Amino acid sequence: MTGRILIADGVPTNRILLRVALNTAFYSVSQAGTGAEALVAVRRDPPHLVIASTELPDMSAEDFCTRLRALPGAAGTQVILVHPDPDRAQRLRALAAGADDAIARPVGEQVLLARIRNLLRARLAEDELQLRDDTRRALGLSEPPAGWQSPARVAVVPVDPDLNLYEGLAALRRGLPDKFDPIPPEEVLRADPAPEVFVIVDTGAAPSSGLNLLTQLRASPARRHSAIIYITGRDAVQLGISALDLGANDLLENGFDAEELVLRLPRQIARKRTADRLRANMRQGLRAAVTDPLTGLYNRRYALPHLARLSEHSAGRSRPYALLLADLDHFKRINDSHGHTAGDAVLIEVARRISENLRAADLVARIGGEEFLVAMPDTGREAALRTADRLRRVIECSTVSLPGGGARIGTTVSIGVAMARHGVTERPETLLDRADRALYLAKGAGRNRIALAADDDPGAADRAASALS
């Protein structure tokens, strides 16, 4: 099944007709004859979407929507209200009651299914983002949404250049605090920054132009997350269905109606901003997962997969690369003598010096308490040794100011160097182990030294150590 739908209607015939249409489309359908029954069903097992009549026998549509959204776990449940006739006033009252969409009887099966597909896509996307955000919140990594929201920028795009929207735009500006800008279709992809919402007005003057524009917006990296409201003329059923299936977030089927847009736009703006916030939280979570919070460098979780990709790339191109493993000398003494705050200051400063003395293509990561890794693509042995020695000297020759304006202390670093073997794709752990053994050689030779892994060049470690003595 592609989704769970609850039908709430006091007329059995209406429920049966809807159930047959939805079952044919492979939805899982349950039914309720009153608003109270529907609320019990939602509380027991929240559906993905509710289709409810505006003429429930025991409560108004507004009361039903309010009570539904107040149920635990049901705040995001999508609601389509079905009103008894195609009268515009009925549709506006249904939207004002809090419905996500409103349709009239007799219900057009194709349009109904297109609207359901559209709403369920949005719901599933929101659920996925919300799940990731809930995990971040449990870990204390998620920030609450901002209390105050600035006016949204809304682009109104008439597909027909002769369409006069002056009065409609004036009515929108009176009804909402947002900024409304008319934009010709040819300027839409150049709008910078991208509007939060595009309102495409396609009344059939230029066949396919509106749908082409919709497709371009959804393919544009800078605009694909903007909300899109598509407006068609009367009797353009297939055009509306196509627009929803191509990614429009909402559909007006009876031409440009400012009063209806005033009801629909705030919901689309709120959803777009919620999705933006959740995506931003997810990106921050990904960064937090691969970043050392103290120094801002990448951590081991990021470094090892990066080394694997670097190894494959270098082996395929027959290009050398080097791995440097640096460890601060006698770091425990700093913590014991000056405190962990001083130790943190030293780590931050060393991370900064290492980063500032490498190429943009080089990776720097903190992979242990006082241990740093540097991966250098397209780097031969001599260049790697020169870089290691430069880093050693930069750290040795500078002191670190302790927090609180106190004394300055110096530190030194030992560095092990390992070279990727020509034409061989090595596991990151293997190369890291060789660099670690080279680091051990540098420590054993007296610290504040560099050493090359013995199996890269048996005599190089001794030469490097003696040259730096």
C-alpha positions as CSV (number, residue, x, y, z in Angstrom):
1,M,0.0,0.0,0.0
2,T,1.2,3.5,-0.8
3,G,-0.4,5.3,2.2
4,R,-3.1,5.1,4.9
5,I,-6.2,7.2,4.3
6,L,-9.1,7.8,6.6
7,I,-12.5,8.8,5.1
8,A,-14.8,10.7,7.5
9,D,-18.3,11.2,6.1
10,G,-21.8,10.7,7.5
11,V,-23.2,9.5,4.2
12,P,-22.4,5.8,3.5
13,T,-22.7,6.2,-0.3
14,N,-20.0,8.9,-0.3
15,R,-17.7,6.8,1.8
16,I,-18.2,3.8,-0.5
17,L,-17.5,5.7,-3.7
18,L,-14.3,7.2,-2.3
19,R,-13.1,3.9,-0.8
20,V,-13.5,2.1,-4.2
21,A,-11.5,4.8,-6.0
22,L,-8.8,4.8,-3.4
23,N,-8.6,1.0,-3.1
24,T,-8.2,0.9,-6.9
25,A,-5.1,3.2,-6.5
26,F,-3.7,0.8,-3.8
27,Y,-4.3,3.0,-0.8
28,S,-5.1,1.4,2.6
29,V,-8.5,2.9,3.5
30,S,-10.5,3.1,6.8
31,Q,-13.8,4.8,7.4
32,A,-15.7,6.7,10.0
33,G,-19.3,7.9,10.0
34,T,-18.8,10.8,12.4
35,G,-16.2,13.3,13.4
36,A,-15.9,11.7,16.9
37,E,-15.3,8.2,15.3
38,A,-12.7,9.7,13.0
39,L,-10.8,11.3,15.9
40,V,-10.8,8.0,17.8
41,A,-9.4,6.3,14.7
42,V,-6.7,8.9,14.4
43,R,-5.7,8.7,18.0
44,R,-5.5,4.9,17.7
45,D,-3.5,4.8,14.5
46,P,-2.8,8.1,12.8
47,P,-3.3,7.9,9.0
48,H,-1.2,9.7,6.5
49,L,-4.2,11.7,5.2
50,V,-7.8,12.3,6.2
51,I,-10.6,13.0,3.7
52,A,-13.5,14.5,5.6
53,S,-16.9,16.0,4.6
54,T,-17.6,19.5,5.6
55,E,-21.0,18.2,6.7
56,L,-20.1,15.8,9.4
57,P,-23.2,15.0,11.6
58,D,-21.6,15.9,14.9
59,M,-19.2,18.8,14.4
60,S,-18.2,21.5,12.0
61,A,-15.3,21.3,9.6
62,E,-13.4,23.9,11.6
63,D,-13.9,22.1,14.9
64,F,-12.9,18.8,13.3
65,C,-9.6,20.2,11.9
66,T,-8.8,21.9,15.2
67,R,-9.4,18.8,17.3
68,L,-7.6,16.6,14.9
69,R,-4.4,18.7,14.9
70,A,-4.4,18.8,18.7
71,L,-4.1,15.0,18.9
72,P,-0.7,13.6,19.9
73,G,1.2,12.7,16.8
74,A,-1.4,14.0,14.4
75,A,-0.3,17.6,14.0
76,G,1.2,16.9,10.6
77,T,-1.7,14.8,9.3
78,Q,-2.9,16.1,6.0
79,V,-6.6,17.0,5.6
80,I,-8.7,17.3,2.5
81,L,-12.2,18.7,3.1
82,V,-15.0,17.8,0.6
83,H,-17.7,20.4,0.3
84,P,-21.1,19.7,-1.2
85,D,-21.1,21.9,-4.3
86,P,-18.5,23.8,-6.5
87,D,-19.5,27.1,-5.0
88,R,-16.4,29.3,-4.4
89,A,-17.5,30.5,-1.0
90,Q,-17.7,26.9,0.2
91,R,-14.2,26.2,-1.0
92,L,-12.9,29.3,0.8
93,R,-14.7,28.3,4.0
94,A,-13.1,24.9,3.9
95,L,-9.6,26.3,3.4
96,A,-10.2,28.8,6.2
97,A,-11.2,25.9,8.5
98,G,-7.6,24.6,8.3
99,A,-7.8,22.1,5.5
100,D,-4.7,21.4,3.4
101,D,-6.9,21.2,0.3
102,A,-10.6,21.5,-0.5
103,I,-12.5,19.8,-3.3
104,A,-16.2,19.9,-4.4
105,R,-18.6,17.1,-5.1
106,P,-19.0,15.3,-7.4
107,V,-15.3,14.4,-6.7
108,G,-13.2,14.0,-9.9
109,E,-11.3,10.9,-9.4
110,Q,-8.2,11.8,-11.4
111,V,-7.8,15.2,-9.7
112,L,-8.4,13.7,-6.3
113,L,-5.7,11.1,-6.8
114,A,-3.3,13.7,-8.1
115,R,-3.9,15.9,-5.1
116,I,-3.5,12.9,-2.8
117,R,-0.2,11.9,-4.4
118,N,1.0,15.5,-4.0
119,L,0.1,15.8,-0.3
120,L,1.5,12.4,0.5
121,R,4.8,13.1,-1.2
122,A,5.1,16.3,0.9
123,R,4.2,14.4,4.1
124,L,6.7,11.6,3.5
125,A,9.5,14.1,2.8
126,E,8.6,16.1,6.0
127,D,8.5,12.9,8.0
128,E,12.0,11.9,6.8
129,L,13.5,15.3,7.6
130,Q,11.7,15.4,11.0
131,L,13.0,11.9,11.9
132,R,16.5,13.1,11.4
133,D,15.9,16.3,13.3
134,D,14.4,14.3,16.2
135,T,17.6,12.3,16.4
136,R,19.7,15.5,16.4
137,R,17.5,17.0,19.1
138,A,18.0,13.9,21.2
139,L,21.7,14.4,20.9
140,G,21.4,18.1,21.7
141,L,22.5,19.2,18.3
142,S,19.2,20.7,17.0
143,E,18.3,24.3,17.3
144,P,14.6,25.4,17.9
145,P,12.9,27.3,15.1
146,A,13.1,31.0,15.1
147,G,10.2,32.7,16.8
148,W,9.8,35.7,14.4
149,Q,9.6,35.1,10.7
150,S,10.4,37.7,8.1
151,P,8.0,38.3,5.2
152,A,8.4,35.8,2.4
153,R,9.4,36.8,-1.1
154,V,6.7,35.5,-3.6
155,A,7.2,35.6,-7.4
156,V,4.1,35.8,-9.4
157,V,4.8,34.5,-12.9
158,P,2.1,35.0,-15.6
159,V,2.7,32.6,-18.5
160,D,0.6,34.9,-20.7
161,P,2.4,38.2,-21.0
162,D,-0.9,40.0,-21.7
163,L,-2.5,38.9,-18.4
164,N,-3.2,41.8,-16.2
165,L,-2.6,40.9,-12.5
166,Y,-2.4,44.5,-11.1
167,E,-5.6,44.3,-9.0
168,G,-4.8,40.7,-7.9
169,L,-1.3,41.7,-6.7
170,A,-2.8,44.7,-4.9
171,A,-5.3,42.4,-3.1
172,L,-2.5,40.0,-2.1
173,R,-0.4,42.8,-0.6
174,R,-3.4,44.0,1.4
175,G,-4.1,40.5,2.7
176,L,-0.6,39.2,3.5
177,P,2.6,40.8,4.8
178,D,4.8,39.1,2.2
179,K,6.5,40.7,-0.8
180,F,4.9,40.0,-4.1
181,D,6.9,40.6,-7.3
182,P,5.6,40.0,-10.8
183,I,8.4,38.3,-12.8
184,P,8.2,37.4,-16.5
185,P,8.9,33.7,-17.3
186,E,12.2,34.4,-19.0
187,E,13.5,36.1,-15.8
188,V,12.5,33.4,-13.4
189,L,15.7,31.4,-13.5
190,R,17.8,34.6,-13.1
191,A,16.0,35.8,-10.0
192,D,18.5,36.1,-7.2
193,P,18.0,35.3,-4.4
194,A,15.5,32.6,-5.3
195,P,12.0,33.5,-4.1
196,E,10.5,31.2,-1.5
197,V,7.3,30.7,-3.5
198,F,6.6,30.8,-7.2
199,V,3.0,31.4,-8.3
200,I,2.8,30.2,-11.9
201,V,-0.4,31.6,-13.6
202,D,-1.1,29.3,-16.6
203,T,-4.5,30.0,-18.1
204,G,-3.8,28.1,-21.3
205,A,-2.6,31.0,-23.5
206,A,0.7,29.2,-24.3
207,P,0.3,25.4,-24.3
208,S,3.0,23.6,-22.3
209,S,4.9,26.8,-21.4
210,G,3.9,26.7,-17.8
211,L,4.7,23.0,-17.3
212,N,8.1,23.6,-19.0
213,L,8.8,26.4,-16.5
214,L,7.7,24.2,-13.6
215,T,10.1,21.5,-14.8
216,Q,13.0,23.9,-15.1
217,L,12.4,25.2,-11.5
218,R,12.4,21.8,-10.1
219,A,15.7,21.0,-11.9
220,S,17.4,24.2,-10.8
221,P,19.7,23.6,-7.7
222,A,18.9,27.1,-6.3
223,R,15.2,26.9,-6.8
224,R,14.2,23.3,-6.5
225,H,13.2,23.7,-2.9
226,S,11.0,26.7,-3.5
227,A,7.3,26.2,-3.1
228,I,5.3,26.3,-6.3
229,I,1.6,27.1,-6.6
230,Y,0.2,26.4,-10.0
231,I,-2.9,28.2,-11.3
232,T,-4.9,27.0,-14.3
233,G,-8.1,28.1,-16.0
234,R,-11.4,26.4,-15.6
235,D,-11.8,23.0,-17.2
236,A,-8.0,22.5,-17.5
237,V,-8.2,19.2,-15.6
238,Q,-5.3,17.4,-17.3
239,L,-3.1,20.5,-17.0
240,G,-3.6,20.7,-13.3
241,I,-2.9,16.9,-12.8
242,S,0.3,17.2,-14.8
243,A,1.4,20.2,-12.7
244,L,0.9,18.4,-9.5
245,D,2.7,15.3,-10.7
246,L,5.6,17.4,-12.0
247,G,6.2,18.9,-8.5
248,A,3.8,21.7,-7.9
249,N,3.0,22.0,-4.2
250,D,-0.5,23.4,-4.6
251,L,-3.1,23.9,-7.4
252,L,-5.8,26.5,-8.1
253,E,-8.1,25.3,-10.8
254,N,-10.3,28.4,-11.3
255,G,-8.0,31.1,-12.4
256,F,-6.1,33.7,-10.3
257,D,-8.1,34.2,-7.1
258,A,-6.3,36.5,-4.6
259,E,-8.7,35.6,-1.7
260,E,-7.9,31.9,-2.1
261,L,-4.2,32.6,-2.4
262,V,-4.3,34.5,0.8
263,L,-5.6,31.3,2.4
264,R,-3.2,28.9,0.7
265,L,0.1,30.8,0.6
266,P,0.8,31.0,4.4
267,R,0.6,27.2,4.6
268,Q,3.0,26.7,1.7
269,I,5.4,29.3,3.2
270,A,5.3,27.7,6.6
271,R,6.0,24.2,5.1
272,K,8.8,25.5,2.9
273,R,10.5,27.2,5.9
274,T,10.1,24.1,8.1
275,A,11.6,22.0,5.4
276,D,14.5,24.5,5.0
277,R,15.1,24.4,8.7
278,L,15.1,20.6,8.9
279,R,17.4,20.4,5.9
280,A,19.8,22.9,7.5
281,N,19.7,20.9,10.7
282,M,20.5,17.8,8.8
283,R,23.5,19.4,7.1
284,Q,24.7,20.7,10.4
285,G,24.3,17.2,11.8
286,L,26.4,15.8,9.0
287,R,29.1,18.4,9.6
288,A,29.0,17.7,13.3
289,A,29.4,14.0,12.7
290,V,32.6,14.5,10.7
291,T,34.1,17.5,12.5
292,D,36.2,17.9,15.6
293,P,34.2,20.4,17.8
294,L,37.4,21.8,19.4
295,T,39.6,22.6,16.5
296,G,37.1,22.6,13.6
297,L,39.2,20.1,11.7
298,Y,37.8,16.9,10.2
299,N,37.8,13.9,12.5
300,R,38.8,10.2,12.0
301,R,35.3,9.3,10.8
302,Y,35.8,11.6,7.8
303,A,39.5,11.1,7.3
304,L,39.5,7.3,6.7
305,P,36.9,7.3,3.9
306,H,38.8,10.3,2.4
307,L,42.0,8.3,2.5
308,A,40.3,5.4,0.7
309,R,39.1,7.7,-2.1
310,L,42.5,9.3,-2.3
311,S,44.2,5.9,-2.6
312,E,41.9,4.8,-5.4
313,H,42.3,8.1,-7.3
314,S,46.1,8.1,-6.9
315,A,46.5,4.4,-8.0
316,G,44.3,5.0,-11.0
317,R,46.4,7.9,-12.1
318,S,49.7,6.5,-11.0
319,R,50.3,9.6,-8.9
320,P,52.1,9.6,-5.5
321,Y,50.5,10.8,-2.3
322,A,51.8,11.1,1.3
323,L,50.4,10.7,4.8
324,L,51.8,12.7,7.7
325,L,51.0,11.7,11.3
326,A,51.8,14.5,13.8
327,D,51.7,14.1,17.6
328,L,52.4,16.9,20.2
329,D,55.4,16.1,22.4
330,H,54.8,15.8,26.2
331,F,51.3,17.1,25.8
332,K,50.3,15.5,29.1
333,R,52.7,17.8,30.9
334,I,50.8,20.8,29.6
335,N,47.5,19.6,30.9
336,D,49.1,18.6,34.2
337,S,50.9,21.9,34.7
338,H,48.5,24.4,33.2
339,G,45.1,22.7,33.1
340,H,43.0,21.3,30.3
341,T,41.8,24.7,29.2
342,A,45.5,25.5,28.4
343,G,45.8,22.2,26.6
344,D,42.7,23.0,24.5
345,A,44.2,26.4,23.6
346,V,47.4,24.6,22.4
347,L,45.5,22.2,20.3
348,I,43.5,24.9,18.7
349,E,46.6,27.0,17.9
350,V,48.5,23.9,16.5
351,A,45.5,23.0,14.3
352,R,45.5,26.6,13.0
353,R,49.2,26.6,12.2
354,I,49.1,23.3,10.4
355,S,46.1,24.3,8.3
356,E,47.7,27.6,7.4
357,N,50.9,26.0,6.2
358,L,49.3,23.5,3.8
359,R,47.8,23.6,0.3
360,A,44.0,23.8,-0.2
361,A,44.0,20.3,-1.6
362,D,45.6,18.8,1.5
363,L,43.4,17.2,4.2
364,V,44.0,18.0,7.9
365,A,42.2,16.0,10.5
366,R,42.4,15.6,14.3
367,I,42.2,11.8,14.8
368,G,43.1,11.5,18.4
369,G,43.7,13.6,21.6
370,E,46.8,15.4,20.4
371,E,47.3,13.6,17.1
372,F,46.8,15.1,13.7
373,L,46.7,13.6,10.3
374,V,47.7,15.3,7.0
375,A,46.9,13.7,3.6
376,M,48.7,15.2,0.7
377,P,47.7,14.2,-2.9
378,D,50.2,14.4,-5.8
379,T,53.1,14.6,-3.3
380,G,56.4,12.8,-3.6
381,R,58.8,11.7,-0.8
382,E,61.0,14.7,-0.8
383,A,58.1,17.2,-0.9
384,A,56.4,15.3,1.9
385,L,59.6,15.4,4.1
386,R,60.0,19.2,3.4
387,T,56.4,19.8,4.3
388,A,56.7,17.8,7.5
389,D,59.9,19.7,8.5
390,R,58.2,23.0,7.8
391,L,55.3,22.1,10.0
392,R,57.7,21.0,12.7
393,R,59.6,24.3,12.6
394,V,56.4,26.4,12.5
395,I,55.1,24.8,15.7
396,E,58.5,24.8,17.5
397,C,59.2,28.5,16.7
398,S,55.9,29.9,18.1
399,T,54.4,30.1,21.5
400,V,50.8,29.9,22.6
401,S,49.1,32.5,24.8
402,L,47.3,30.8,27.7
403,P,43.6,31.8,28.4
404,G,43.1,34.8,30.6
405,G,46.1,36.7,29.3
406,G,48.6,34.6,31.3
407,A,52.0,33.2,30.3
408,R,52.9,31.9,26.9
409,I,54.1,28.4,26.5
410,G,55.8,26.6,23.6
411,T,55.3,23.1,22.3
412,T,56.9,20.8,19.7
413,V,55.7,18.0,17.5
414,S,57.0,14.8,16.1
415,I,55.9,13.7,12.7
416,G,55.8,10.3,10.9
417,V,55.7,10.2,7.1
418,A,54.4,7.3,5.0
419,M,54.3,7.2,1.2
420,A,51.6,5.5,-0.8
421,R,53.2,2.7,-2.8
422,H,53.3,3.2,-6.6
423,G,50.3,1.6,-8.4
424,V,49.0,0.0,-5.2
425,T,45.6,0.7,-3.7
426,E,46.1,0.5,0.1
427,R,43.6,0.3,2.8
428,P,43.7,3.6,4.8
429,E,44.4,1.6,8.0
430,T,47.5,0.1,6.4
431,L,49.0,3.4,5.4
432,L,48.0,4.9,8.7
433,D,49.8,2.1,10.5
434,R,53.0,2.7,8.6
435,A,52.8,6.5,9.4
436,D,52.2,5.6,13.0
437,R,55.4,3.4,13.1
438,A,57.3,6.2,11.5
439,L,56.0,8.6,14.2
440,Y,57.2,6.1,16.8
441,L,60.7,6.3,15.2
442,A,60.6,10.1,15.5
443,K,59.6,9.9,19.1
444,G,62.2,7.3,19.9
445,A,64.9,9.5,18.3
446,G,64.3,12.3,20.8
447,R,61.0,14.0,19.7
448,N,60.7,17.3,17.8
449,R,61.7,15.3,14.7
450,I,60.4,13.8,11.5
451,A,60.8,10.2,10.3
452,L,60.0,8.4,7.1
453,A,58.4,4.9,7.4
454,A,61.1,2.3,7.3
455,D,59.6,0.3,4.5
456,D,59.4,3.3,2.3
457,D,63.1,3.9,2.5
458,P,65.1,2.0,5.2
459,G,67.8,4.8,5.4
460,A,65.5,7.8,5.2
461,A,64.4,7.8,8.8
462,D,68.0,7.9,10.1
463,R,69.1,10.5,7.6
464,A,66.1,12.8,8.4
465,A,66.5,12.3,12.2
466,S,70.3,13.1,12.1
467,A,69.9,16.0,9.8
468,L,67.4,17.6,12.2
469,S,69.4,16.9,15.4
